[in-house]
Amino acid sequence: MFEKGVASSTQSHDGSNLRVLIVHARWNKEIVDGLVKGAHDTMVSKYNVKAENIVTKEVSGSYELPFAAKRLISNSQVQSVTNNDLLGGTTPEEDTERPFDAVICIGVLIKGSTMHFEYICDAVSQGLMRVGLDTGIPVIFGVLTCLTDDQALERAGMGKGSNKGHNHGEDWGAAAVEMALLK
Ligand code: RBF
């Protein structure tokens, strides 16, 4: 037997200087909310990310996540340059609008009776990878692609039976900090 899933990192990660963006979809909101909370609370309690340095934005569906991530990353970079110009240069600690160090995109896709699911899954996974590689800012793939409602609930730690499952949002929070510090 082996322990399924991601093992804890052998290195310690201090997220106290990081600024992280969470973008989430509103489809299947109850499950999405659980995943967002898992990511948020893990970053704060386990990695010392300051709650005020976690910005949360929402979009309609998962298909919108890559575009939103790209635009919000670009805006944070432009804003930061403008602020530095206006203020005559600020240190990262003083600049609350400094660029994001990592982005977590969260959505829950559940297969229906048409091909929509396959198209959205493909577009979103390709799109999020592209945003990360194009911008140089780590983008975490926090999108569940499930065949049933129960699969989605269990992967948010909200399973109906005795097995509540595991909240994958916690792993996404950890991955965001680890990737942000990979410099
Ligand atoms: N968005 C999700 O985040 N999860 C879904 O399970 C989901 N299923 C959809 C099923 C259909 C038939 C349609 C039309 C849209 C669905 N969307 C879903 C919304 C999609 O991500 C996007 O918001 C819309 O297609 C508008 O671009």
Residues whose N, C-alpha, C, O or C-beta is under 5 A from the ligand:
A	BS01	RBF	A25 W27 S60 G61 S62 Y63 E64 G107 V108 L109 I110 H116
